[in-house]
Amino acid sequence: MKGISRIIMSAALVLPFTQPLLAQQSGTIVYEVTAKTDPERMRGFQRGGGDGDEAPQIPDVITFKQTLTFNNGHAKLATERPDFGNGGGRGGWGGRARRDTANAPAQGQGQGPGQRRMGPGMGMMGRGNAQYFDLANKKILHVFSTFGDDRKTYYAEEDFIVAADTKASDKTKKIAGYTCKKATIKLKDDTYTVWYTTELPFSFSPINGLLPEANAVVLVAEGGRRAFNATSVTLQPVTDTDLTIPAGAEKISQEQMRDIRQQEMEKLRKRQPQM
């Protein structure tokens, strides 16, 4: 009995120190994103870039970072704009990469309501856009703000999608300190090699539709045109309190969001000078 009592007392002493670690549900995941570009198409979005030899050279492949910050069931994805290496001149593609927490999905979550698939972070987005996540209810919250003095902010929900066409594998490996399983997933016209862990207390994928299990966090997703590789997963207290959608945002359907985006982008096009 004395031996059993000592074991119970030892467990009681250890438990207070282990509980906070096990209960830690805040931190960051940093992804390195590599994406193939369509230089000709991207040059069409450039303003004042010149023609012929004067036109900036757009690389075939760009690399940048995305940081998912999560805390208590909420999360937000921030994207570091890529440096296209063409100088920081006005209207050019160059300039130092910067973190843009108001940029909507580079999440490669890819298809927000009304977005065209142009690769991570390449969609034509309006000011005040952001990619938020309701991790507790497994939803992506797409936020869009209109332009002008009568600016309004809207949001639409999209459910996390568990992949329907998944080929499981017995292979495992450690990524950023977590044991990950391998899976191959067919998504639309591309096939991805995915490494995911079930050791984190939520679900997430940098591309919606690549969750191999309902309670998985995808740390690596490599397809034919883009790849996401987690370089670090850090569990720590989060001081960023701006992880929820803006106060006063109006909830609308995905179809309404698509229509509003298209209307605002058309306004922008009419304001731009014709080249």
ZADO-1210 file (C-alpha; in nm, 4 decimals, padded with zeros to 6 digits):
<atoms>
<atom x="00.0000" y="00.0000" z="00.0000" code="MET" pos="1"/>
<atom x="00.2843" y="00.2363" z="00.0848" code="LYS" pos="2"/>
<atom x="00.4312" y="00.1735" z="-00.2585" code="GLY" pos="3"/>
<atom x="00.0996" y="00.2496" z="-00.4287" code="ILE" pos="4"/>
<atom x="00.0634" y="00.5683" z="-00.2231" code="SER" pos="5"/>
<atom x="00.4074" y="00.6865" z="-00.3317" code="ARG" pos="6"/>
<atom x="00.3162" y="00.6264" z="-00.6986" code="ILE" pos="7"/>
<atom x="-00.0068" y="00.8258" z="-00.6617" code="ILE" pos="8"/>
<atom x="00.1760" y="01.1107" z="-00.4892" code="MET" pos="9"/>
<atom x="00.4436" y="01.1154" z="-00.7604" code="SER" pos="10"/>
<atom x="00.1770" y="01.1309" z="-01.0300" code="ALA" pos="11"/>
<atom x="00.0061" y="01.4179" z="-00.8500" code="ALA" pos="12"/>
<atom x="00.3327" y="01.6117" z="-00.8443" code="LEU" pos="13"/>
<atom x="00.4029" y="01.5535" z="-01.2130" code="VAL" pos="14"/>
<atom x="00.0493" y="01.6225" z="-01.3422" code="LEU" pos="15"/>
<atom x="00.0408" y="02.0004" z="-01.2836" code="PRO" pos="16"/>
<atom x="00.3535" y="02.0383" z="-01.4964" code="PHE" pos="17"/>
<atom x="00.2369" y="01.8153" z="-01.7815" code="THR" pos="18"/>
<atom x="-00.1212" y="01.9433" z="-01.8105" code="GLN" pos="19"/>
<atom x="-00.0379" y="02.2895" z="-01.9526" code="PRO" pos="20"/>
<atom x="00.1788" y="02.1299" z="-02.2210" code="LEU" pos="21"/>
<atom x="-00.0880" y="01.8793" z="-02.3173" code="LEU" pos="22"/>
<atom x="-00.3547" y="02.1490" z="-02.3080" code="ALA" pos="23"/>
<atom x="-00.1554" y="02.3931" z="-02.5206" code="GLN" pos="24"/>
<atom x="-00.3709" y="02.4728" z="-02.8231" code="GLN" pos="25"/>
<atom x="-00.2079" y="02.7869" z="-02.9512" code="SER" pos="26"/>
<atom x="00.0941" y="02.8497" z="-03.1682" code="GLY" pos="27"/>
<atom x="00.2060" y="02.8784" z="-03.5300" code="THR" pos="28"/>
<atom x="00.2747" y="02.6632" z="-03.8331" code="ILE" pos="29"/>
<atom x="00.5079" y="02.8118" z="-04.0942" code="VAL" pos="30"/>
<atom x="00.4836" y="02.6765" z="-04.4493" code="TYR" pos="31"/>
<atom x="00.7257" y="02.7326" z="-04.7338" code="GLU" pos="32"/>
<atom x="00.5173" y="02.7554" z="-05.0498" code="VAL" pos="33"/>
<atom x="00.6494" y="02.6892" z="-05.3983" code="THR" pos="34"/>
<atom x="00.4249" y="02.7677" z="-05.6937" code="ALA" pos="35"/>
<atom x="00.4646" y="02.7587" z="-06.0683" code="LYS" pos="36"/>
<atom x="00.3566" y="03.0794" z="-06.2393" code="THR" pos="37"/>
<atom x="00.2109" y="03.1672" z="-06.5738" code="ASP" pos="38"/>
<atom x="00.4402" y="03.4608" z="-06.6638" code="PRO" pos="39"/>
<atom x="00.2370" y="03.5741" z="-06.9639" code="GLU" pos="40"/>
<atom x="-00.0875" y="03.5795" z="-06.7728" code="ARG" pos="41"/>
<atom x="00.0661" y="03.7502" z="-06.4714" code="MET" pos="42"/>
<atom x="00.2249" y="04.0179" z="-06.6894" code="ARG" pos="43"/>
<atom x="-00.1235" y="04.1036" z="-06.8076" code="GLY" pos="44"/>
<atom x="-00.2128" y="04.2140" z="-06.4534" code="PHE" pos="45"/>
<atom x="00.0863" y="04.4439" z="-06.4302" code="GLN" pos="46"/>
<atom x="00.0509" y="04.8176" z="-06.4753" code="ARG" pos="47"/>
<atom x="00.3170" y="05.0329" z="-06.6349" code="GLY" pos="48"/>
<atom x="00.5584" y="04.7443" z="-06.6819" code="GLY" pos="49"/>
<atom x="00.6759" y="04.8257" z="-07.0315" code="GLY" pos="50"/>
<atom x="00.6868" y="04.6086" z="-07.3407" code="ASP" pos="51"/>
<atom x="00.9443" y="04.3895" z="-07.5067" code="GLY" pos="52"/>
<atom x="01.2884" y="04.4026" z="-07.3469" code="ASP" pos="53"/>
<atom x="01.1672" y="04.6602" z="-07.0928" code="GLU" pos="54"/>
<atom x="00.9004" y="04.4291" z="-06.9512" code="ALA" pos="55"/>
<atom x="00.9947" y="04.2802" z="-06.6130" code="PRO" pos="56"/>
<atom x="01.1001" y="03.9173" z="-06.6216" code="GLN" pos="57"/>
<atom x="00.8639" y="03.7044" z="-06.4178" code="ILE" pos="58"/>
<atom x="01.0116" y="03.3783" z="-06.2875" code="PRO" pos="59"/>
<atom x="00.8626" y="03.0406" z="-06.3694" code="ASP" pos="60"/>
<atom x="00.8598" y="02.9427" z="-06.0012" code="VAL" pos="61"/>
<atom x="00.8094" y="03.1599" z="-05.6922" code="ILE" pos="62"/>
<atom x="00.8686" y="03.0746" z="-05.3270" code="THR" pos="63"/>
<atom x="00.7192" y="03.2466" z="-05.0255" code="PHE" pos="64"/>
<atom x="00.5986" y="03.1775" z="-04.6706" code="LYS" pos="65"/>
<atom x="00.2608" y="03.1352" z="-04.5099" code="GLN" pos="66"/>
<atom x="00.2060" y="03.1422" z="-04.1343" code="THR" pos="67"/>
<atom x="-00.0963" y="02.9898" z="-03.9682" code="LEU" pos="68"/>
<atom x="-00.1534" y="03.1376" z="-03.6224" code="THR" pos="69"/>
<atom x="-00.4008" y="02.9467" z="-03.4064" code="PHE" pos="70"/>
<atom x="-00.5489" y="02.9912" z="-03.0598" code="ASN" pos="71"/>
<atom x="-00.8562" y="02.8495" z="-02.8832" code="ASN" pos="72"/>
<atom x="-01.0301" y="02.7206" z="-03.1939" code="GLY" pos="73"/>
<atom x="-00.9604" y="03.0285" z="-03.4082" code="HIS" pos="74"/>
<atom x="-00.6893" y="03.0764" z="-03.6704" code="ALA" pos="75"/>
<atom x="-00.5690" y="03.3153" z="-03.9365" code="LYS" pos="76"/>
<atom x="-00.3379" y="03.2643" z="-04.2315" code="LEU" pos="77"/>
<atom x="-00.0838" y="03.5343" z="-04.3176" code="ALA" pos="78"/>
<atom x="00.1034" y="03.5307" z="-04.6470" code="THR" pos="79"/>
<atom x="00.4438" y="03.6768" z="-04.7193" code="GLU" pos="80"/>
<atom x="00.4295" y="03.8336" z="-05.0626" code="ARG" pos="81"/>
<atom x="00.6939" y="03.6873" z="-05.2959" code="PRO" pos="82"/>
<atom x="00.9836" y="03.8935" z="-05.4249" code="ASP" pos="83"/>
<atom x="00.9897" y="03.8565" z="-05.8023" code="PHE" pos="84"/>
<atom x="01.3427" y="03.9920" z="-05.8114" code="GLY" pos="85"/>
<atom x="01.2767" y="04.2804" z="-06.0512" code="ASN" pos="86"/>
<atom x="01.3435" y="04.5762" z="-05.8264" code="GLY" pos="87"/>
<atom x="01.0993" y="04.7806" z="-05.6261" code="GLY" pos="88"/>
<atom x="00.9908" y="05.0242" z="-05.8903" code="GLY" pos="89"/>
<atom x="00.6370" y="05.1487" z="-05.8896" code="ARG" pos="90"/>
<atom x="00.4027" y="04.9136" z="-06.0690" code="GLY" pos="91"/>
<atom x="00.6686" y="04.6434" z="-06.0901" code="GLY" pos="92"/>
<atom x="00.6565" y="04.2932" z="-05.9535" code="TRP" pos="93"/>
<atom x="00.9650" y="04.3458" z="-05.7420" code="GLY" pos="94"/>
<atom x="01.0253" y="04.4865" z="-05.3989" code="GLY" pos="95"/>
<atom x="01.1045" y="04.3107" z="-05.0764" code="ARG" pos="96"/>
<atom x="00.8696" y="04.0379" z="-04.9679" code="ALA" pos="97"/>
<atom x="00.6410" y="04.1484" z="-04.6900" code="ARG" pos="98"/>
<atom x="00.3936" y="03.9846" z="-04.4597" code="ARG" pos="99"/>
<atom x="00.0409" y="04.0722" z="-04.5585" code="ASP" pos="100"/>
<atom x="-00.2032" y="03.9615" z="-04.2947" code="THR" pos="101"/>
<atom x="-00.4853" y="04.1213" z="-04.4899" code="ALA" pos="102"/>
<atom x="-00.4333" y="03.9065" z="-04.7978" code="ASN" pos="103"/>
<atom x="-00.6878" y="03.6398" z="-04.8657" code="ALA" pos="104"/>
<atom x="-00.5986" y="03.2878" z="-04.9396" code="PRO" pos="105"/>
<atom x="-00.2715" y="03.2165" z="-05.0208" code="ALA" pos="106"/>
<atom x="-00.3935" y="02.9529" z="-04.8006" code="GLN" pos="107"/>
<atom x="-00.3817" y="02.7697" z="-05.1013" code="GLY" pos="108"/>
<atom x="-00.7085" y="02.6780" z="-04.9452" code="GLN" pos="109"/>
<atom x="-00.7303" y="02.7840" z="-05.2816" code="GLY" pos="110"/>
<atom x="-01.0898" y="02.8268" z="-05.3849" code="GLN" pos="111"/>
<atom x="-01.2659" y="03.0895" z="-05.1858" code="GLY" pos="112"/>
<atom x="-01.6066" y="03.1938" z="-05.3066" code="PRO" pos="113"/>
<atom x="-01.5746" y="03.3685" z="-05.6403" code="GLY" pos="114"/>
<atom x="-01.2010" y="03.3160" z="-05.6723" code="GLN" pos="115"/>
<atom x="-01.0187" y="03.1974" z="-05.9772" code="ARG" pos="116"/>
<atom x="-00.7539" y="02.9330" z="-05.9326" code="ARG" pos="117"/>
<atom x="-00.4403" y="03.1347" z="-05.9938" code="MET" pos="118"/>
<atom x="-00.2165" y="02.9684" z="-05.7424" code="GLY" pos="119"/>
<atom x="-00.1582" y="03.0648" z="-05.3803" code="PRO" pos="120"/>
<atom x="-00.1922" y="03.4341" z="-05.3175" code="GLY" pos="121"/>
<atom x="-00.2359" y="03.5168" z="-05.6846" code="MET" pos="122"/>
<atom x="-00.6066" y="03.5904" z="-05.6856" code="GLY" pos="123"/>
<atom x="-00.7274" y="03.9455" z="-05.7442" code="MET" pos="124"/>
<atom x="-00.8239" y="04.0445" z="-05.3932" code="MET" pos="125"/>
<atom x="-00.9704" y="04.3609" z="-05.2510" code="GLY" pos="126"/>
<atom x="-00.8501" y="04.5611" z="-04.9541" code="ARG" pos="127"/>
<atom x="-00.9272" y="04.4257" z="-04.6119" code="GLY" pos="128"/>
<atom x="-00.9401" y="04.0645" z="-04.7255" code="ASN" pos="129"/>
<atom x="-00.8267" y="03.7959" z="-04.4839" code="ALA" pos="130"/>
<atom x="-00.8424" y="03.4220" z="-04.4455" code="GLN" pos="131"/>
<atom x="-00.9796" y="03.3109" z="-04.1124" code="TYR" pos="132"/>
<atom x="-01.0655" y="02.9672" z="-03.9783" code="PHE" pos="133"/>
<atom x="-01.3155" y="02.8359" z="-03.7297" code="ASP" pos="134"/>
<atom x="-01.1126" y="02.5312" z="-03.6254" code="LEU" pos="135"/>
<atom x="-01.3687" y="02.4184" z="-03.3691" code="ALA" pos="136"/>
<atom x="-01.6389" y="02.3844" z="-03.6366" code="ASN" pos="137"/>
<atom x="-01.4001" y="02.3080" z="-03.9252" code="LYS" pos="138"/>
<atom x="-01.4917" y="02.6023" z="-04.1440" code="LYS" pos="139"/>
<atom x="-01.3038" y="02.8511" z="-04.3614" code="ILE" pos="140"/>
<atom x="-01.4305" y="03.2071" z="-04.3192" code="LEU" pos="141"/>
<atom x="-01.3760" y="03.4089" z="-04.6363" code="HIS" pos="142"/>
<atom x="-01.3830" y="03.7835" z="-04.5688" code="VAL" pos="143"/>
<atom x="-01.4136" y="04.0579" z="-04.8296" code="PHE" pos="144"/>
<atom x="-01.4388" y="04.4359" z="-04.7945" code="SER" pos="145"/>
<atom x="-01.5698" y="04.6601" z="-05.0692" code="THR" pos="146"/>
<atom x="-01.3944" y="04.9744" z="-05.1909" code="PHE" pos="147"/>
<atom x="-01.4835" y="05.3402" z="-05.1512" code="GLY" pos="148"/>
<atom x="-01.6217" y="05.5568" z="-04.8738" code="ASP" pos="149"/>
<atom x="-01.9240" y="05.3303" z="-04.8267" code="ASP" pos="150"/>
<atom x="-01.7019" y="05.0325" z="-04.7541" code="ARG" pos="151"/>
<atom x="-01.8764" y="04.7212" z="-04.6239" code="LYS" pos="152"/>
<atom x="-01.7323" y="04.3941" z="-04.4986" code="THR" pos="153"/>
<atom x="-01.8813" y="04.0531" z="-04.5706" code="TYR" pos="154"/>
<atom x="-01.7933" y="03.6938" z="-04.4909" code="TYR" pos="155"/>
<atom x="-01.8963" y="03.3537" z="-04.6224" code="ALA" pos="156"/>
<atom x="-01.8407" y="03.0111" z="-04.4725" code="GLU" pos="157"/>
<atom x="-01.6917" y="02.7078" z="-04.6423" code="GLU" pos="158"/>
<atom x="-01.6715" y="02.3660" z="-04.4759" code="ASP" pos="159"/>
<atom x="-01.3437" y="02.1790" z="-04.4484" code="PHE" pos="160"/>
<atom x="-01.3499" y="01.9033" z="-04.7093" code="ILE" pos="161"/>
<atom x="-01.2156" y="01.5560" z="-04.6338" code="VAL" pos="162"/>
<atom x="-01.0626" y="01.4084" z="-04.9493" code="ALA" pos="163"/>
<atom x="-01.2821" y="01.1580" z="-05.1307" code="ALA" pos="164"/>
<atom x="-01.0048" y="01.0027" z="-05.3412" code="ASP" pos="165"/>
<atom x="-00.7297" y="00.9085" z="-05.0956" code="THR" pos="166"/>
<atom x="-00.4712" y="00.6317" z="-05.1272" code="LYS" pos="167"/>
<atom x="-00.3307" y="00.5564" z="-04.7829" code="ALA" pos="168"/>
<atom x="00.0233" y="00.4396" z="-04.7169" code="SER" pos="169"/>
<atom x="00.1977" y="00.2641" z="-04.4280" code="ASP" pos="170"/>
<atom x="00.4955" y="00.5012" z="-04.4506" code="LYS" pos="171"/>
<atom x="00.5601" y="00.7475" z="-04.1691" code="THR" pos="172"/>
<atom x="00.8225" y="01.0111" z="-04.0940" code="LYS" pos="173"/>
<atom x="00.8890" y="01.3007" z="-03.8592" code="LYS" pos="174"/>
<atom x="00.8148" y="01.6511" z="-03.9873" code="ILE" pos="175"/>
<atom x="00.8710" y="01.9538" z="-03.7646" code="ALA" pos="176"/>
<atom x="00.8799" y="01.7186" z="-03.4660" code="GLY" pos="177"/>
<atom x="00.5534" y="01.5366" z="-03.5414" code="TYR" pos="178"/>
<atom x="00.4958" y="01.1838" z="-03.6647" code="THR" pos="179"/>
<atom x="00.3282" y="01.2030" z="-04.0037" code="CYS" pos="180"/>
<atom x="00.1515" y="00.9504" z="-04.2233" code="LYS" pos="181"/>
<atom x="00.1712" y="00.9506" z="-04.6025" code="LYS" pos="182"/>
<atom x="-00.1221" y="00.9605" z="-04.8425" code="ALA" pos="183"/>
<atom x="-00.1728" y="01.0249" z="-05.2123" code="THR" pos="184"/>
<atom x="-00.4759" y="01.2345" z="-05.3011" code="ILE" pos="185"/>
<atom x="-00.6323" y="01.3134" z="-05.6360" code="LYS" pos="186"/>
<atom x="-00.7854" y="01.6618" z="-05.6361" code="LEU" pos="187"/>
<atom x="-00.9416" y="01.7907" z="-05.9540" code="LYS" pos="188"/>
<atom x="-00.6744" y="01.7674" z="-06.2254" code="ASP" pos="189"/>
<atom x="-00.3738" y="01.7221" z="-05.9962" code="ASP" pos="190"/>
<atom x="-00.2331" y="01.4512" z="-05.7701" code="THR" pos="191"/>
<atom x="-00.0761" y="01.5423" z="-05.4350" code="TYR" pos="192"/>
<atom x="00.1606" y="01.3592" z="-05.2060" code="THR" pos="193"/>
<atom x="00.0467" y="01.4480" z="-04.8553" code="VAL" pos="194"/>
<atom x="00.2119" y="01.4010" z="-04.5175" code="TRP" pos="195"/>
<atom x="-00.0160" y="01.4639" z="-04.2214" code="TYR" pos="196"/>
<atom x="-00.0210" y="01.4315" z="-03.8440" code="THR" pos="197"/>
<atom x="-00.3013" y="01.3541" z="-03.6016" code="THR" pos="198"/>
<atom x="-00.0980" y="01.4722" z="-03.2998" code="GLU" pos="199"/>
<atom x="-00.2292" y="01.8294" z="-03.3035" code="LEU" pos="200"/>
<atom x="-00.5632" y="01.9222" z="-03.1412" code="PRO" pos="201"/>
<atom x="-00.7354" y="02.0477" z="-03.4587" code="PHE" pos="202"/>
<atom x="-00.7688" y="01.9913" z="-03.8345" code="SER" pos="203"/>
<atom x="-00.6134" y="02.1971" z="-04.1132" code="PHE" pos="204"/>
<atom x="-00.4916" y="02.1721" z="-04.4708" code="SER" pos="205"/>
<atom x="-00.3255" y="02.4447" z="-04.6809" code="PRO" pos="206"/>
<atom x="-00.5530" y="02.3339" z="-04.9651" code="ILE" pos="207"/>
<atom x="-00.9163" y="02.2588" z="-04.8930" code="ASN" pos="208"/>
<atom x="-00.9959" y="01.9071" z="-05.0111" code="GLY" pos="209"/>
<atom x="-00.6621" y="01.7564" z="-04.9087" code="LEU" pos="210"/>
<atom x="-00.7586" y="01.6402" z="-04.5610" code="LEU" pos="211"/>
<atom x="-00.7008" y="01.2626" z="-04.5658" code="PRO" pos="212"/>
<atom x="-00.8744" y="01.2254" z="-04.2274" code="GLU" pos="213"/>
<atom x="-01.1230" y="01.4393" z="-04.0392" code="ALA" pos="214"/>
<atom x="-00.8754" y="01.5094" z="-03.7571" code="ASN" pos="215"/>
<atom x="-00.5592" y="01.5603" z="-03.9598" code="ALA" pos="216"/>
<atom x="-00.3200" y="01.8525" z="-03.9967" code="VAL" pos="217"/>
<atom x="-00.1430" y="01.8476" z="-04.3331" code="VAL" pos="218"/>
<atom x="00.2212" y="01.9496" z="-04.2957" code="LEU" pos="219"/>
<atom x="00.3331" y="01.8676" z="-04.6505" code="VAL" pos="220"/>
<atom x="00.1315" y="01.8762" z="-04.9739" code="ALA" pos="221"/>
<atom x="00.3215" y="01.8420" z="-05.3015" code="GLU" pos="222"/>
<atom x="00.1420" y="01.8595" z="-05.6347" code="GLY" pos="223"/>
<atom x="00.2392" y="01.9211" z="-05.9938" code="GLY" pos="224"/>
<atom x="00.2020" y="02.3006" z="-05.9767" code="ARG" pos="225"/>
<atom x="00.2442" y="02.3926" z="-05.6116" code="ARG" pos="226"/>
<atom x="00.3841" y="02.2564" z="-05.2887" code="ALA" pos="227"/>
<atom x="00.3455" y="02.3394" z="-04.9200" code="PHE" pos="228"/>
<atom x="00.6120" y="02.2280" z="-04.6721" code="ASN" pos="229"/>
<atom x="00.5867" y="02.3004" z="-04.2985" code="ALA" pos="230"/>
<atom x="00.9242" y="02.4255" z="-04.1791" code="THR" pos="231"/>
<atom x="00.8166" y="02.4654" z="-03.8168" code="SER" pos="232"/>
<atom x="00.5317" y="02.3908" z="-03.5797" code="VAL" pos="233"/>
<atom x="00.5556" y="02.5874" z="-03.2566" code="THR" pos="234"/>
<atom x="00.3190" y="02.5447" z="-02.9638" code="LEU" pos="235"/>
<atom x="00.3345" y="02.8632" z="-02.7610" code="GLN" pos="236"/>
<atom x="00.1114" y="03.1355" z="-02.6162" code="PRO" pos="237"/>
<atom x="-00.0202" y="03.3597" z="-02.8930" code="VAL" pos="238"/>
<atom x="-00.0273" y="03.7352" z="-02.8401" code="THR" pos="239"/>
<atom x="-00.2035" y="03.8038" z="-03.1712" code="ASP" pos="240"/>
<atom x="-00.5655" y="03.8595" z="-03.0724" code="THR" pos="241"/>
<atom x="-00.6799" y="03.9421" z="-03.4257" code="ASP" pos="242"/>
<atom x="-00.7715" y="03.5848" z="-03.5162" code="LEU" pos="243"/>
<atom x="-01.1431" y="03.6323" z="-03.5702" code="THR" pos="244"/>
<atom x="-01.3362" y="03.8021" z="-03.8481" code="ILE" pos="245"/>
<atom x="-01.3842" y="04.1815" z="-03.8221" code="PRO" pos="246"/>
<atom x="-01.6655" y="04.2959" z="-03.5963" code="ALA" pos="247"/>
<atom x="-01.9730" y="04.3919" z="-03.7918" code="GLY" pos="248"/>
<atom x="-01.8987" y="04.1708" z="-04.0926" code="ALA" pos="249"/>
<atom x="-02.2197" y="04.0609" z="-04.2616" code="GLU" pos="250"/>
<atom x="-02.2673" y="03.6910" z="-04.3311" code="LYS" pos="251"/>
<atom x="-02.3671" y="03.6084" z="-04.6881" code="ILE" pos="252"/>
<atom x="-02.3758" y="03.2996" z="-04.9076" code="SER" pos="253"/>
<atom x="-02.0852" y="03.1874" z="-05.1235" code="GLN" pos="254"/>
<atom x="-02.2842" y="03.2814" z="-05.4335" code="GLU" pos="255"/>
<atom x="-02.3433" y="03.6336" z="-05.3005" code="GLN" pos="256"/>
<atom x="-01.9738" y="03.6633" z="-05.2142" code="MET" pos="257"/>
<atom x="-01.8786" y="03.5660" z="-05.5675" code="ARG" pos="258"/>
<atom x="-02.1112" y="03.8280" z="-05.7164" code="ASP" pos="259"/>
<atom x="-01.9838" y="04.1049" z="-05.4849" code="ILE" pos="260"/>
<atom x="-01.6204" y="04.0212" z="-05.5657" code="ARG" pos="261"/>
<atom x="-01.6891" y="04.0340" z="-05.9375" code="GLN" pos="262"/>
<atom x="-01.8669" y="04.3682" z="-05.9062" code="GLN" pos="263"/>
<atom x="-01.5801" y="04.5215" z="-05.7072" code="GLU" pos="264"/>
<atom x="-01.3142" y="04.3893" z="-05.9446" code="MET" pos="265"/>
<atom x="-01.5068" y="04.5376" z="-06.2361" code="GLU" pos="266"/>
<atom x="-01.5059" y="04.8754" z="-06.0605" code="LYS" pos="267"/>
<atom x="-01.1283" y="04.8502" z="-06.0229" code="LEU" pos="268"/>
<atom x="-01.0773" y="04.7707" z="-06.3880" code="ARG" pos="269"/>
<atom x="-01.2786" y="05.0755" z="-06.4928" code="LYS" pos="270"/>
<atom x="-01.0668" y="05.2983" z="-06.2664" code="ARG" pos="271"/>
<atom x="-00.7366" y="05.1773" z="-06.4096" code="GLN" pos="272"/>
<atom x="-00.5904" y="05.3737" z="-06.6999" code="PRO" pos="273"/>
<atom x="-00.6087" y="05.1989" z="-07.0334" code="GLN" pos="274"/>
<atom x="-00.2662" y="05.1063" z="-07.1689" code="MET" pos="275"/>
</atoms>
